[in-house]
Every structure is written in structure tokens, then in C-alpha cells.
Amino acid sequence: MKKLFILLSMIMFTVIVNAQNTDIINTLSSSGAFLIKEDNGSTLVSVKEISNHPAVKIGNITTSYGNSTLQVEGSLALPVTTITGTTTSYDVTSNDYTIVGNTSSDLTINLPSASDIIGRIYVIKNYSGKNVTINPASGETIDGNTSLAINTAYQFVVLQVVSSGAWIIIGGN
């Protein structure tokens, strides 16, 4: 319940900040879902418990709940960090998602420790064709290796933490 309250608080803050000139109406639906609606009746956010887990839908909600904890109906924007110039090293942060290496020299990308971020995903792309080396934190691995190289222009990799100290490759070219 504490997680649901925190989630609702974050969603309400985001909706209120982004609402600008729209009146926001908070209500409880007949099915027990907590709704945040625009004054024209469009539902922006809906939170409902499904199978003892909170489910959140965001966007112009016109369909029933799916089978996911988070369902977004509409576009989704995630942060992109582009590394340019003569930068030779970059430390990935919790604010990153997609990291694009477009440097004039070789680049080393240092991943954060996987110990407390199980499930986190990063997309890393080599745009320039320079050597890009991805290093996990000390003692950690990427698919069992101590580093990963993506050295071809436009090559990318999608990494996810699956357990404390273990990154895996879940996509790429």
C-alpha cells in the first residue's frame, strides 16, 4: 500500500505540473479505480488493483486494463544522453536511459553498480564508429564478461540488470 501511495503521489504531481491550463479532476470510479481526469472527461491516469497488484494506465485511456503493471496509451519519451567531442569516459547515472557515443576519440562507458538496480535497462549506441568499451562496476559482468566492445558505427546494445552484479544483453545489432 505504501508503494501505491508513493506512486499515486508521483503521478499526481506529474499530471498537475504538466496540466498547464487544464482543470484536473480526481475521482474514484465505480470499479474502484482512482482516476485523474481532464475537465472534458478524458482520463489521464487510472490506478487500480488487479490480482493484488497495482496497475497504472497513462494516456487517453479508452480500453480496459491489460495484463501489465504499467500500460501507456500514447507516446513515451525517455532520456537520451549524447556524448560528443573529445570525451573519453562517461559514468552512467540513474538519469540515463539511451546513451549515444558520438565522440572523435575512443570512449569508455562505465555502468553503475548492479547491486541495487535489478531490472534497470540501458541502451548504448556507437554513432561515430570509434571504439566504445562498456565496463560494469568492479567484480560485475556483462553476459559473463568483464567488458563489452561495440566498435562499429551505428552498432547498439541493450543491457539489463538481472541480479546483483550481473548485466545481460537483451538486444542489439
TORPA-4810 file (N, C-alpha, C, O; in nm, 3 decimals):
<nodes>
NODE_1_0.083_-0.119_0.000_0.000_0.000_0.000_0.087_0.125_0.000_0.052_0.225_-0.063_M
NODE_2_0.202_0.120_0.071_0.291_0.235_0.075_0.344_0.266_-0.064_0.354_0.383_-0.102_K
NODE_3_0.379_0.160_-0.142_0.429_0.181_-0.278_0.321_0.246_-0.364_0.350_0.335_-0.444_K
NODE_4_0.196_0.201_-0.349_0.086_0.257_-0.426_0.066_0.404_-0.393_0.044_0.485_-0.484_L
NODE_5_0.073_0.441_-0.265_0.059_0.580_-0.225_0.170_0.666_-0.286_0.144_0.776_-0.336_F
NODE_6_0.293_0.616_-0.280_0.406_0.691_-0.338_0.386_0.705_-0.488_0.408_0.813_-0.543_I
NODE_7_0.345_0.597_-0.555_0.321_0.602_-0.698_0.212_0.703_-0.732_0.227_0.783_-0.824_L
NODE_8_0.102_0.700_-0.658_-0.006_0.796_-0.681_0.042_0.939_-0.661_0.006_1.028_-0.739_L
NODE_9_0.121_0.963_-0.559_0.172_1.097_-0.532_0.258_1.146_-0.647_0.247_1.261_-0.688_S
NODE_10_0.344_1.057_-0.699_0.431_1.095_-0.811_0.347_1.125_-0.936_0.373_1.223_-1.006_M
NODE_11_0.248_1.040_-0.963_0.165_1.060_-1.081_0.086_1.190_-1.069_0.079_1.267_-1.165_I
NODE_12_0.028_1.215_-0.952_-0.050_1.337_-0.934_0.037_1.460_-0.952_-0.006_1.558_-1.014_M
NODE_13_0.159_1.458_-0.898_0.250_1.571_-0.913_0.281_1.592_-1.060_0.278_1.706_-1.109_F
NODE_14_0.312_1.484_-1.132_0.345_1.495_-1.274_0.228_1.550_-1.353_0.246_1.639_-1.436_T
NODE_15_0.109_1.499_-1.329_-0.009_1.545_-1.402_-0.037_1.691_-1.372_-0.066_1.768_-1.463_V
NODE_16_-0.028_1.729_-1.246_-0.055_1.868_-1.208_0.048_1.962_-1.270_0.012_2.069_-1.319_I
NODE_17_0.175_1.922_-1.268_0.280_2.006_-1.326_0.259_2.020_-1.476_0.281_2.128_-1.531_V
NODE_18_0.218_1.912_-1.544_0.205_1.913_-1.688_0.068_1.960_-1.738_0.049_1.978_-1.858_N
NODE_19_-0.025_1.980_-1.648_-0.162_2.012_-1.689_-0.175_2.151_-1.749_-0.261_2.172_-1.834_A
NODE_20_-0.093_2.245_-1.708_-0.095_2.382_-1.756_-0.233_2.444_-1.741_-0.272_2.477_-1.629_Q
NODE_21_-0.309_2.462_-1.848_-0.437_2.531_-1.841_-0.557_2.437_-1.832_-0.670_2.478_-1.860_N
NODE_22_-0.535_2.313_-1.794_-0.644_2.217_-1.787_-0.682_2.194_-1.642_-0.594_2.179_-1.556_T
NODE_23_-0.812_2.192_-1.613_-0.857_2.157_-1.479_-0.845_2.007_-1.462_-0.883_1.930_-1.550_D
NODE_24_-0.793_1.965_-1.347_-0.775_1.824_-1.318_-0.881_1.781_-1.216_-0.903_1.850_-1.117_I
NODE_25_-0.944_1.669_-1.242_-1.046_1.616_-1.151_-0.999_1.479_-1.103_-0.973_1.389_-1.184_I
NODE_26_-0.988_1.463_-0.972_-0.953_1.333_-0.914_-1.081_1.267_-0.867_-1.163_1.332_-0.801_N
NODE_27_-1.099_1.140_-0.898_-1.223_1.073_-0.862_-1.198_0.924_-0.843_-1.092_0.873_-0.881_T
NODE_28_-1.293_0.855_-0.787_-1.290_0.711_-0.772_-1.401_0.655_-0.859_-1.517_0.694_-0.846_L
NODE_29_-1.365_0.562_-0.950_-1.465_0.508_-1.042_-1.550_0.403_-0.972_-1.520_0.361_-0.860_S
NODE_30_-1.657_0.361_-1.039_-1.746_0.259_-0.983_-1.675_0.125_-0.968_-1.717_0.042_-0.888_S
NODE_31_-1.566_0.103_-1.046_-1.492_-0.022_-1.036_-1.384_-0.015_-0.929_-1.311_-0.113_-0.908_S
NODE_32_-1.371_0.099_-0.862_-1.271_0.114_-0.757_-1.139_0.170_-0.805_-1.044_0.177_-0.726_G
NODE_33_-1.129_0.210_-0.929_-1.005_0.268_-0.981_-0.995_0.415_-0.941_-1.095_0.487_-0.942_A
NODE_34_-0.876_0.459_-0.906_-0.850_0.600_-0.880_-0.822_0.665_-1.014_-0.734_0.619_-1.087_F
NODE_35_-0.895_0.770_-1.049_-0.883_0.833_-1.180_-0.839_0.978_-1.167_-0.878_1.048_-1.074_L
NODE_36_-0.758_1.020_-1.260_-0.726_1.162_-1.276_-0.774_1.199_-1.416_-0.726_1.146_-1.516_I
NODE_37_-0.870_1.292_-1.421_-0.934_1.326_-1.547_-0.916_1.474_-1.578_-0.897_1.557_-1.489_K
NODE_38_-0.923_1.505_-1.708_-0.930_1.643_-1.752_-1.073_1.690_-1.734_-1.164_1.608_-1.717_E
NODE_39_-1.095_1.822_-1.738_-1.230_1.873_-1.720_-1.323_1.832_-1.834_-1.445_1.841_-1.819_D
NODE_40_-1.269_1.786_-1.947_-1.354_1.740_-2.057_-1.393_1.593_-2.042_-1.462_1.538_-2.128_N
NODE_41_-1.349_1.529_-1.932_-1.386_1.390_-1.905_-1.284_1.287_-1.947_-1.296_1.170_-1.910_G
NODE_42_-1.181_1.327_-2.024_-1.079_1.232_-2.066_-0.997_1.187_-1.946_-0.951_1.269_-1.866_S
NODE_43_-0.978_1.056_-1.934_-0.899_1.003_-1.824_-0.751_1.009_-1.859_-0.709_0.956_-1.962_T
NODE_44_-0.672_1.075_-1.774_-0.528_1.086_-1.796_-0.451_0.974_-1.728_-0.357_0.918_-1.785_L
NODE_45_-0.492_0.940_-1.606_-0.424_0.837_-1.527_-0.530_0.755_-1.456_-0.627_0.810_-1.402_V
NODE_46_-0.511_0.626_-1.454_-0.601_0.537_-1.383_-0.516_0.437_-1.305_-0.425_0.375_-1.361_S
NODE_47_-0.547_0.422_-1.176_-0.475_0.327_-1.092_-0.578_0.233_-1.031_-0.676_0.277_-0.971_V
NODE_48_-0.555_0.105_-1.048_-0.649_0.005_-1.000_-0.572_-0.118_-0.954_-0.465_-0.149_-1.008_K
NODE_49_-0.624_-0.186_-0.856_-0.561_-0.309_-0.810_-0.613_-0.425_-0.894_-0.734_-0.445_-0.905_E
NODE_50_-0.521_-0.500_-0.954_-0.556_-0.617_-1.033_-0.475_-0.734_-0.978_-0.352_-0.728_-0.975_I
NODE_51_-0.540_-0.837_-0.937_-0.475_-0.957_-0.881_-0.380_-0.920_-0.768_-0.268_-0.970_-0.761_S
NODE_52_-0.425_-0.832_-0.679_-0.349_-0.789_-0.562_-0.225_-0.707_-0.595_-0.137_-0.694_-0.510_N
NODE_53_-0.217_-0.651_-0.716_-0.106_-0.565_-0.754_-0.161_-0.438_-0.817_-0.258_-0.443_-0.892_H
NODE_54_-0.100_-0.322_-0.786_-0.148_-0.200_-0.851_-0.116_-0.201_-0.999_-0.007_-0.243_-1.039_P
NODE_55_-0.208_-0.156_-1.080_-0.188_-0.142_-1.223_-0.212_0.004_-1.258_-0.308_0.064_-1.211_A
NODE_56_-0.126_0.061_-1.340_-0.135_0.201_-1.377_-0.149_0.213_-1.528_-0.073_0.151_-1.603_V
NODE_57_-0.246_0.291_-1.571_-0.260_0.324_-1.712_-0.242_0.474_-1.727_-0.297_0.553_-1.649_K
NODE_58_-0.165_0.514_-1.827_-0.137_0.655_-1.851_-0.171_0.686_-1.995_-0.140_0.608_-2.085_I
NODE_59_-0.233_0.799_-2.018_-0.266_0.842_-2.154_-0.415_0.859_-2.171_-0.490_0.859_-2.073_G
NODE_60_-0.458_0.873_-2.294_-0.600_0.887_-2.325_-0.662_0.748_-2.314_-0.665_0.673_-2.411_N
NODE_61_-0.709_0.716_-2.197_-0.748_0.580_-2.164_-0.888_0.551_-2.216_-0.986_0.610_-2.171_I
NODE_62_-0.895_0.458_-2.312_-1.023_0.421_-2.370_-1.047_0.271_-2.365_-1.157_0.225_-2.394_T
NODE_63_-0.945_0.194_-2.329_-0.958_0.049_-2.326_-0.953_-0.002_-2.182_-0.917_0.071_-2.091_T
NODE_64_-0.990_-0.128_-2.165_-0.983_-0.187_-2.031_-0.838_-0.214_-1.993_-0.748_-0.204_-2.077_S
NODE_65_-0.817_-0.250_-1.868_-0.682_-0.279_-1.821_-0.626_-0.400_-1.894_-0.697_-0.497_-1.919_Y
NODE_66_-0.499_-0.390_-1.927_-0.431_-0.504_-1.988_-0.381_-0.597_-1.878_-0.439_-0.601_-1.769_G
NODE_67_-0.277_-0.668_-1.906_-0.223_-0.761_-1.808_-0.088_-0.713_-1.756_-0.010_-0.794_-1.704_N
NODE_68_-0.060_-0.585_-1.768_0.068_-0.530_-1.725_0.050_-0.434_-1.609_-0.057_-0.376_-1.591_S
NODE_69_0.154_-0.419_-1.531_0.151_-0.326_-1.419_0.145_-0.182_-1.470_0.080_-0.098_-1.409_T
NODE_70_0.213_-0.154_-1.580_0.212_-0.020_-1.640_0.171_-0.033_-1.785_0.232_-0.107_-1.862_L
NODE_71_0.067_0.040_-1.823_0.020_0.041_-1.961_0.012_0.186_-2.005_-0.058_0.266_-1.942_Q
NODE_72_0.083_0.221_-2.112_0.085_0.357_-2.162_0.012_0.360_-2.295_0.050_0.288_-2.388_V
NODE_73_-0.091_0.441_-2.304_-0.163_0.458_-2.429_-0.126_0.593_-2.485_-0.184_0.695_-2.449_E
NODE_74_-0.030_0.593_-2.574_0.025_0.715_-2.630_0.175_0.702_-2.641_0.231_0.596_-2.615_G
NODE_75_0.239_0.808_-2.679_0.384_0.803_-2.697_0.454_0.805_-2.562_0.395_0.839_-2.460_S
NODE_76_0.580_0.767_-2.563_0.660_0.759_-2.442_0.795_0.824_-2.470_0.858_0.792_-2.571_L
NODE_77_0.838_0.912_-2.385_0.968_0.977_-2.402_1.061_0.932_-2.290_1.025_0.934_-2.173_A
NODE_78_1.181_0.891_-2.328_1.284_0.850_-2.234_1.408_0.935_-2.260_1.430_0.980_-2.372_L
NODE_79_1.489_0.957_-2.156_1.604_1.046_-2.174_1.710_0.991_-2.269_1.736_0.871_-2.272_P
NODE_80_1.772_1.082_-2.345_1.882_1.050_-2.435_2.001_1.137_-2.396_1.989_1.259_-2.388_V
NODE_81_2.114_1.074_-2.371_2.238_1.145_-2.341_2.333_1.123_-2.458_2.367_1.009_-2.489_T
NODE_82_2.375_1.230_-2.523_2.470_1.220_-2.633_2.606_1.270_-2.585_2.619_1.382_-2.535_T
NODE_83_2.706_1.185_-2.603_2.843_1.219_-2.561_2.919_1.258_-2.686_2.930_1.178_-2.780_I
NODE_84_2.972_1.381_-2.689_3.036_1.433_-2.809_3.176_1.483_-2.779_3.225_1.476_-2.666_T
NODE_85_3.241_1.532_-2.885_3.372_1.596_-2.871_3.482_1.496_-2.841_3.485_1.385_-2.894_G
NODE_86_3.572_1.538_-2.754_3.689_1.456_-2.721_3.672_1.380_-2.590_3.769_1.330_-2.534_T
NODE_87_3.550_1.372_-2.541_3.524_1.298_-2.417_3.570_1.154_-2.434_3.541_1.090_-2.535_T
NODE_88_3.642_1.102_-2.335_3.694_0.965_-2.344_3.630_0.871_-2.242_3.649_0.749_-2.251_T
NODE_89_3.556_0.924_-2.145_3.496_0.841_-2.043_3.363_0.900_-1.997_3.349_1.022_-1.985_S
NODE_90_3.265_0.814_-1.973_3.135_0.859_-1.925_3.084_0.763_-1.820_3.084_0.642_-1.841_Y
NODE_91_3.041_0.816_-1.706_2.982_0.736_-1.598_2.829_0.743_-1.609_2.771_0.850_-1.594_D
NODE_92_2.766_0.631_-1.635_2.622_0.623_-1.650_2.556_0.652_-1.516_2.603_0.607_-1.411_V
NODE_93_2.445_0.727_-1.519_2.373_0.762_-1.396_2.230_0.709_-1.401_2.187_0.653_-1.502_T
NODE_94_2.159_0.726_-1.292_2.019_0.684_-1.287_1.931_0.773_-1.375_1.815_0.739_-1.399_S
NODE_95_1.982_0.887_-1.422_1.906_0.975_-1.511_1.918_0.936_-1.657_1.849_0.993_-1.742_N
NODE_96_2.003_0.840_-1.689_2.025_0.797_-1.827_1.930_0.684_-1.864_1.881_0.611_-1.778_D
NODE_97_1.905_0.672_-1.993_1.839_0.555_-2.050_1.911_0.520_-2.180_1.975_0.415_-2.189_Y
NODE_98_1.901_0.607_-2.280_1.976_0.587_-2.404_2.101_0.674_-2.400_2.094_0.793_-2.370_T
NODE_99_2.215_0.612_-2.429_2.344_0.683_-2.430_2.402_0.666_-2.570_2.421_0.553_-2.616_I
NODE_100_2.429_0.778_-2.636_2.482_0.776_-2.772_2.625_0.829_-2.769_2.650_0.943_-2.731_V
NODE_101_2.718_0.745_-2.811_2.858_0.786_-2.821_2.886_0.841_-2.959_2.888_0.766_-3.057_G
NODE_102_2.907_0.971_-2.967_2.937_1.037_-3.094_3.062_1.122_-3.076_3.061_1.243_-3.100_N
NODE_103_3.168_1.057_-3.032_3.292_1.128_-2.999_3.393_1.118_-3.113_3.380_1.036_-3.204_T
NODE_104_3.494_1.203_-3.105_3.602_1.199_-3.204_3.716_1.110_-3.156_3.817_1.097_-3.225_S
NODE_105_3.701_1.050_-3.041_3.802_0.959_-2.988_3.733_0.837_-2.927_3.611_0.834_-2.911_S
NODE_106_3.814_0.736_-2.893_3.758_0.617_-2.829_3.689_0.657_-2.698_3.726_0.755_-2.635_D
NODE_107_3.588_0.578_-2.659_3.506_0.613_-2.544_3.490_0.492_-2.453_3.467_0.380_-2.500_L
NODE_108_3.502_0.514_-2.323_3.474_0.412_-2.224_3.348_0.454_-2.148_3.340_0.565_-2.095_T
NODE_109_3.251_0.364_-2.144_3.127_0.390_-2.071_3.125_0.300_-1.949_3.133_0.178_-1.959_I
NODE_110_3.114_0.363_-1.832_3.117_0.291_-1.704_2.976_0.278_-1.649_2.911_0.378_-1.618_N
NODE_111_2.930_0.153_-1.636_2.797_0.127_-1.584_2.794_0.143_-1.432_2.896_0.126_-1.366_L
NODE_112_2.679_0.177_-1.377_2.667_0.184_-1.230_2.667_0.043_-1.172_2.648_-0.055_-1.244_P
NODE_113_2.688_0.033_-1.044_2.683_-0.097_-0.977_2.543_-0.156_-0.992_2.443_-0.087_-0.974_S
NODE_114_2.539_-0.283_-1.024_2.412_-0.352_-1.045_2.349_-0.399_-0.915_2.243_-0.461_-0.917_A
NODE_115_2.412_-0.372_-0.803_2.369_-0.430_-0.676_2.228_-0.390_-0.633_2.157_-0.472_-0.575_S
NODE_116_2.186_-0.268_-0.659_2.054_-0.222_-0.613_1.961_-0.179_-0.725_1.863_-0.110_-0.699_D
NODE_117_1.990_-0.220_-0.849_1.909_-0.171_-0.962_1.860_-0.285_-1.051_1.854_-0.271_-1.173_I
NODE_118_1.824_-0.397_-0.991_1.777_-0.512_-1.068_1.657_-0.469_-1.154_1.563_-0.408_-1.104_I
NODE_119_1.664_-0.502_-1.282_1.558_-0.466_-1.377_1.591_-0.345_-1.462_1.531_-0.326_-1.567_G
NODE_120_1.687_-0.262_-1.419_1.718_-0.140_-1.495_1.771_-0.176_-1.633_1.841_-0.276_-1.651_R
NODE_121_1.735_-0.093_-1.731_1.774_-0.114_-1.871_1.844_0.011_-1.923_1.802_0.123_-1.896_I
NODE_122_1.952_-0.010_-1.998_2.021_0.097_-2.069_2.039_0.058_-2.215_2.068_-0.058_-2.245_Y
NODE_123_2.023_0.155_-2.304_2.052_0.137_-2.446_2.177_0.219_-2.474_2.182_0.338_-2.444_V
NODE_124_2.278_0.155_-2.533_2.404_0.225_-2.562_2.432_0.208_-2.711_2.434_0.097_-2.763_I
NODE_125_2.454_0.322_-2.778_2.476_0.321_-2.923_2.608_0.387_-2.958_2.642_0.493_-2.905_K
NODE_126_2.682_0.324_-3.048_2.804_0.381_-3.104_2.765_0.450_-3.234_2.738_0.383_-3.334_N
NODE_127_2.763_0.580_-3.232_2.722_0.655_-3.351_2.842_0.687_-3.440_2.830_0.690_-3.563_Y
NODE_128_2.958_0.711_-3.379_3.074_0.761_-3.451_3.159_0.653_-3.518_3.230_0.682_-3.614_S
NODE_129_3.153_0.531_-3.470_3.240_0.427_-3.524_3.372_0.416_-3.450_3.453_0.329_-3.482_G
NODE_130_3.395_0.502_-3.353_3.514_0.490_-3.268_3.495_0.371_-3.175_3.384_0.321_-3.161_K
NODE_131_3.602_0.326_-3.111_3.592_0.214_-3.018_3.516_0.257_-2.893_3.554_0.355_-2.828_N
NODE_132_3.409_0.186_-2.861_3.332_0.212_-2.739_3.342_0.086_-2.653_3.302_-0.023_-2.694_V
NODE_133_3.395_0.103_-2.533_3.407_-0.007_-2.438_3.312_0.019_-2.323_3.312_0.127_-2.264_T
NODE_134_3.231_-0.081_-2.290_3.135_-0.070_-2.180_3.187_-0.155_-2.065_3.209_-0.275_-2.080_I
NODE_135_3.207_-0.091_-1.950_3.258_-0.160_-1.832_3.154_-0.164_-1.722_3.100_-0.060_-1.684_N
NODE_136_3.125_-0.284_-1.669_3.042_-0.290_-1.548_3.128_-0.250_-1.429_3.249_-0.235_-1.441_P
NODE_137_3.065_-0.232_-1.314_3.140_-0.197_-1.193_3.234_-0.313_-1.157_3.217_-0.426_-1.204_A
NODE_138_3.332_-0.284_-1.076_3.432_-0.382_-1.035_3.366_-0.509_-0.980_3.280_-0.503_-0.893_S
NODE_139_3.410_-0.624_-1.033_3.357_-0.752_-0.988_3.228_-0.794_-1.055_3.177_-0.904_-1.028_G
NODE_140_3.172_-0.710_-1.141_3.047_-0.742_-1.209_3.076_-0.782_-1.354_3.186_-0.762_-1.404_E
NODE_141_2.975_-0.838_-1.421_2.994_-0.887_-1.557_2.879_-0.847_-1.648_2.770_-0.812_-1.603_T
NODE_142_2.907_-0.854_-1.779_2.806_-0.840_-1.884_2.807_-0.973_-1.960_2.904_-1.004_-2.029_I
NODE_143_2.701_-1.050_-1.947_2.697_-1.185_-2.005_2.822_-1.265_-1.972_2.875_-1.336_-2.057_D
NODE_144_2.869_-1.252_-1.849_2.985_-1.327_-1.802_3.120_-1.266_-1.835_3.223_-1.320_-1.794_G
NODE_145_3.122_-1.154_-1.907_3.248_-1.090_-1.946_3.272_-0.964_-1.863_3.178_-0.902_-1.815_N
NODE_146_3.397_-0.928_-1.848_3.432_-0.810_-1.767_3.416_-0.679_-1.843_3.423_-0.572_-1.783_T
NODE_147_3.394_-0.685_-1.975_3.366_-0.564_-2.053_3.299_-0.606_-2.183_3.292_-0.724_-2.218_S
NODE_148_3.250_-0.505_-2.255_3.184_-0.528_-2.382_3.226_-0.418_-2.478_3.227_-0.301_-2.441_L
NODE_149_3.263_-0.455_-2.601_3.304_-0.357_-2.702_3.199_-0.348_-2.810_3.151_-0.450_-2.861_A
NODE_150_3.163_-0.226_-2.846_3.080_-0.202_-2.965_3.159_-0.101_-3.049_3.161_0.018_-3.020_I
NODE_151_3.223_-0.151_-3.154_3.323_-0.072_-3.227_3.286_-0.040_-3.370_3.372_0.002_-3.448_N
NODE_152_3.161_-0.058_-3.407_3.115_-0.028_-3.542_3.015_0.086_-3.536_2.930_0.091_-3.447_T
NODE_153_3.024_0.176_-3.633_2.928_0.287_-3.637_2.787_0.232_-3.644_2.759_0.137_-3.718_A
NODE_154_2.698_0.292_-3.568_2.555_0.261_-3.560_2.525_0.130_-3.486_2.409_0.090_-3.478_Y
NODE_155_2.626_0.065_-3.433_2.604_-0.054_-3.352_2.547_-0.013_-3.217_2.586_0.091_-3.162_Q
NODE_156_2.455_-0.093_-3.163_2.400_-0.062_-3.032_2.380_-0.191_-2.953_2.381_-0.301_-3.008_F
NODE_157_2.363_-0.173_-2.822_2.337_-0.285_-2.733_2.235_-0.240_-2.629_2.236_-0.124_-2.586_V
NODE_158_2.149_-0.332_-2.588_2.052_-0.307_-2.482_2.092_-0.398_-2.366_2.096_-0.520_-2.381_V
NODE_159_2.120_-0.338_-2.251_2.165_-0.412_-2.133_2.062_-0.403_-2.023_1.995_-0.301_-2.007_L
NODE_160_2.048_-0.511_-1.946_1.958_-0.511_-1.832_2.025_-0.582_-1.715_2.097_-0.680_-1.734_Q
NODE_161_1.999_-0.532_-1.594_2.048_-0.597_-1.472_1.950_-0.708_-1.436_1.830_-0.684_-1.422_V
NODE_162_2.002_-0.831_-1.421_1.916_-0.944_-1.387_1.938_-0.993_-1.244_1.852_-1.061_-1.188_V
NODE_163_2.051_-0.961_-1.187_2.077_-0.996_-1.048_2.192_-0.909_-0.999_2.259_-0.843_-1.078_S
NODE_164_2.213_-0.910_-0.871_2.320_-0.829_-0.815_2.453_-0.868_-0.880_2.499_-0.981_-0.865_S
NODE_165_2.512_-0.774_-0.951_2.642_-0.798_-1.015_2.636_-0.853_-1.155_2.741_-0.879_-1.214_G
NODE_166_2.516_-0.873_-1.211_2.506_-0.935_-1.342_2.421_-0.854_-1.439_2.302_-0.835_-1.419_A
NODE_167_2.486_-0.807_-1.545_2.419_-0.744_-1.658_2.406_-0.848_-1.768_2.493_-0.933_-1.785_W
NODE_168_2.297_-0.841_-1.844_2.284_-0.928_-1.962_2.250_-0.842_-2.083_2.194_-0.733_-2.071_I
NODE_169_2.285_-0.894_-2.200_2.249_-0.828_-2.325_2.111_-0.880_-2.365_2.092_-1.000_-2.383_I
NODE_170_2.014_-0.788_-2.378_1.880_-0.830_-2.416_1.843_-0.783_-2.557_1.734_-0.813_-2.606_I
NODE_171_1.934_-0.709_-2.622_1.907_-0.664_-2.758_2.029_-0.595_-2.817_2.125_-0.565_-2.747_G
NODE_172_2.023_-0.571_-2.945_2.131_-0.502_-3.013_2.145_-0.552_-3.156_2.066_-0.632_-3.205_G
NODE_173_2.250_-0.500_-3.221_2.277_-0.545_-3.358_2.423_-0.574_-3.375_2.466_-0.613_-3.484_N
</nodes>
